Amino acid sequence: MSHEERARALRYHFEADRNRCTIGRALSRLLLAHCLGESPQGLRFTNNRFGKPALVPGHIPQLEFNISHSGDWILIALSRGRALGVDVERQKEDMATEAIAARFFSPIECSALAALPAALRCTAFFSCWTRKEAYIKARGDGLSLPLDAFDVAFVPGARARLIATRHDPGDAQRWTLSELQIGPDYAAALAVEGADWRLKCWHWPAKGPVPGFN
């Protein structure tokens, strides 16, 4: 790992978070190097002004990647030439509150969440949160784009998608969201530029596709 990558990991307060960050960046180097036929140590990265990492331009094919980690999970998303973002969150009842939703979600999302039975709200809260975070990360805007500037579909049974993007009306058609069902007590989502793409998921070390994924 580079000095910048090690420094980024050290910014986390808790050791477990530092370890997950370190493992995520190391695994992303291994995966990218495998796809490119290069050495992990030889890969060079750059960050946009909001901190989103990317390979230095010039690799053929140009691979995009994004990393997220929470609890026992580290997710790494890869694509060929498509911007993407991924987010995973461990579901915590004490975070899925009306006050936090009012602070970060749009009024439409807050109303949809409040209309659900109490037993479904925690799962729905994190479905909403991860879909919004995945989109923000895919765009590479960081928190410069407020989370309440757009609406996502997230209630049980709803297909993951952008409903409205008031900051850029065309974005709702430009990006595709996908829910990732990785296991109980976790929510995860992926945002990818365009619609004509196919999702494949694997465990690391490779053990074939994750059950239920193609």
Secondary structure, 3 states (H helix, E strand, C coil): CCHHHHHHHHCCCCHHHHHHHHHHHHHHHHHHHHHHCCCHHHCCEEECCCCCEEECCCCCCCEEEEEEEECCEEEEEEEECCCEEEEEEECCCCCCCHHHHHHHCCHHHHHHHHCCCHHHHHHHHHHHHHHHHHHHHHHCCHHHCCHHHEEEECCCCCCCEEEEECCCCCHHHHEEEEEECCCCCEEEEEEEECCCCCCCCECCCCCCECCCCC
